[in-house]
Amino acid sequence: MSATTVTVIAVAGALVPSVLGWFGRGEGVPELLSRLHRERAAWGAYTVVALLAAGLSGVVLVLTFALQTVGGLSPMQVGWALLPAVAGVVLGCLVLPGLAARLGLGAAVAGACAVAAAGFVLLGLPGTGFRFADVLLPLLLIAFGCGVLALPVGFARSGSGALPRGLNSSRQLGAGLGVSLFVGIVTVAQQRWGAAVPFSRLKEYQARVAGAFRDCFGLGTALCLTAAAIALLTLPRRGARVTGPDPGVSGGAPAGTAGSPGS
């Protein structure tokens, strides 16, 4: 399957719960549609978390390959180049709750997803050479947007009614799915060249596999923009007061980390 087909299927599948929820309004509708409408904010939160987790896990793994095969970095240099992912998530976790209190949960999360999409766009530009300096800013933007994944339990519950265990499951599902999709796109491109690449054709191989990397970043852009649309459609737009994690639920830890249910 082409990268375009994978992107279309991924986006369409992610939109299914939110779209079906619109048909659950009124009376005399099937219980499944009615439930999707009643709990659309929670389903929206689960979907957004899964999409962002897919994008973050996929881009980190693909960049590990790209920085070595195309950028020529050593494994140690790749490790340093990926550090902005940690800083971005922490920064997003610190900034986004305050934005949600002012702008509303839906707008804050949608804005974060748009920032992550901008990072994917920068990575996918034709002139990107996958060198050390080329990935620092884009990866920081992607990780900042994915700071939604590390938001405190109390923040998620106050705005959407999403349960910590469900958010944790969504993160795990999204992370596994993202790795499968991104690596699958790159693997198809590599298999066309076989196991061995003649040295004389190394530049041609790098150009071809760089195209596969950019297809992955295009998929990441689509996932983040879809998450932004779902956030605007499903999450509350009023300001959500956020004070921090709920110790009774998570023991003071962000959902999905050690100390929260279902970890």
N, C-alpha and C positions, 0 to 999 in steps of 0.2 A: 504494500500500500504506500502511496505517496505521502509526503509530509502534509500536503494540503488536505488529503482525505482524513488523516489522523486528527488534524486541527478541527475540521468540520464536525467530526463525530464527537470529539471531546467537548466542544462548545455546546453542541446540541444536547448531549447527555446531561451536561451540567445545568442547562436551562429547563429540563423537564419538570422537576418538582415545582419551581416557581411558576411555570406556565400552567401546569395542571391546577395549581392553587387558585388561579383566576376563575376556573370553571367550578370551584367549590362554593361560590357565593349563592345565596338564596336557599330555597327549600327544595326538597325532593331530589337532591343530588346524591350520588353514591358516597358512602361514609369515607372512603379513602380521599376523595376530592374535598369533602367537607373538612376533614382533618388537616389536609395540606393547607387549606385556606385559614383555618383557625390558628394553626401553628406555623404560619408562613415565616414569621420572624425567626423562629428557632431553626426551621429548615434552611432559611437563607444563611444563618450564621454557620450551620454545619457545612453548607456548600462552599461558602467563601473560604472557610478554613481549609477545606480539602483542596480547593484550587490553588490557594497560596502555598500550601505545603508541597503540592506537586511542582509548582514553579521553582520554589527555593531548593528543594532536594535535587531536582533535575539540573538546574543551572550549576550548582556546586560540583556535581559529578562530571558534567560535560566540560566545564571549565578546567577541571583537573586534566582531562585529555587534551583540550585545545591548547592550554598553556605549554604543554610539553611537546606535542606533535607539530604544532604550527609556530608557537612562540619561542620554542627552544629553551624553556626554563627548566631548571633542575627541580627534583621533587621538593627540596628545601625551599626554593624560591616560590614554588607553587603554594606551599603552606603559608608563606608570608603574604602572598597575593590574595589569599582567601580570607585573611583576617578581617577585612571590612564587613564580611557577612555577620560576624559576631557583634561588632560595634553597631552595625545598622539595626539589628534586631533589638539590642538593648536600648538604643536611642528611640526607636519606634515605640517600645513598651513604655518609655518615660513620657513621650510627647503625646501619643494618641489619646490617652484617657482625658487629658485636659482639653483637647480639641473636641472630643465627643461631648463633654459637658457644655461647651459653647455652641457647637454647630449641630449637634445631634449625632446619634450613633451611625445612621445610614450615611450621612455626608462625610463623617470622619473616616469610616472604613472605606468608602468609595474613593476618597482622596488618597488614602494609603495605597489602594490597589492601583490607582492611576500613576502614582510615583513609581511603584514597582514596574509597571508597564513601560514607563519612560526609561528605566534602567535596561530592560530587555531590548528596547529600540536602539539604545546607544551601543549595546553589544552586537547587534545585528547589522550595524552600518557597514557598507562595503569596504571602507577604508580601515576597519579595525584589524590590527595585526596580531591580536592576542599576546601582546607583550605585557610586562608588569604594570606599566602606567595605564595601559588601555582598559584594564578591568577594574581599577580601584573605585572610580566614581560610579560606574554602572552597578557594580556589585553592592556598593553602599546604598544606592537608591532602591535596589531590589530588596535588600534585607530590611531597610527601613519600612518599606511597605508591608513586608512580611512580619513586622513587629506585632501585627494583629494576632499572630500565632502565640505570642507570649503574654498577651494581656491577662491581667488577674481574673480569677474566677468571678469575683464580684462584679467586674465590669461587664463581662459577657452576660451574666444572669440579669443584671439590672436593665439591660437594654433589649435583650432578645428572648429571654426565658430559656436559652440553650443550657443544657445540663453539662457539667464538667466532663462526665464520662463520655457523653456523645461528642463533645469537642475533641477529646483525646482520641477517640476512635476515628474521627474525621481526619485528624492530623496524620495518624498512622496510615489510613487508607490513601490519602493524598500523596504522602511521601513515597509509598511503594508504587503507586500508579505513575507518579512523575518520573521516577527513575526508569521504569519500564518504557514509557513513551519516549523519553529523550534518548536513552541509550539505544532503543530500537531503531530510531531514525539514523543515528550514527553508525550502528552496526550494519544496516543495509548498505550504506555508502561504502563501508570498508570491505564488505564481502564481494562487491563488484570488482575489487582489485585482487582478490585472492589473499593467501597468507603472506606471500613474499612480494615486495615491491622493489624492482630494480633501482639501483642508485640513480641511474640516469633519468628516471621518471619520478624522482622524489618530489620535485617541485610541483609536478602535475598532480601527484597524489595529495600533497598538502592543499593545493587549491581546491580539489574535489571534496576533501573532507572538511575544509573550512566552509564550503557551501552547506554541508550537512549540519555543521554547528550553527550556522545562521538560520537554517530551517528550525532548529530546536529553539532558538531565541525568538523566532516568529511565533512558535507554538506558545512559548511563555508569555509573549505579549497578548495573545488571544485569551489565554487563561486568566490573566490579570484583568483585562478589560471586561471579560465576562463576569468575573467576581465583582467588579465595580458596578456593573449594571444590576446584578442580583442584589447587592447591598442597597442600592437606591430603590429597588422595587419592593424589598421585603423588610428591611430593618427600619426601626422607628426613626423619624426625622426630628423629633424633639430632643432637647438636650438631656443627656443621661448623666446623672450625678454619680461620680466615681470616686470612691475613697480608698480603694485598695482591695486586696484579696479578702475572701470570706474565711476566717480561720476555722470556722466550724465545718467547712466543706473541704478545704484544701490544706489545712494546717499552715496557712500563710504562704504556700507555694503556688506559682502559676499552674494552671491546669495542664496536666500532661507531664509534669515533672515529678520527681520523687516527693512523696508526701501528699499527692492528690489521688482521688479515687481512680482506679483502673490503670495506674501507671505500670 
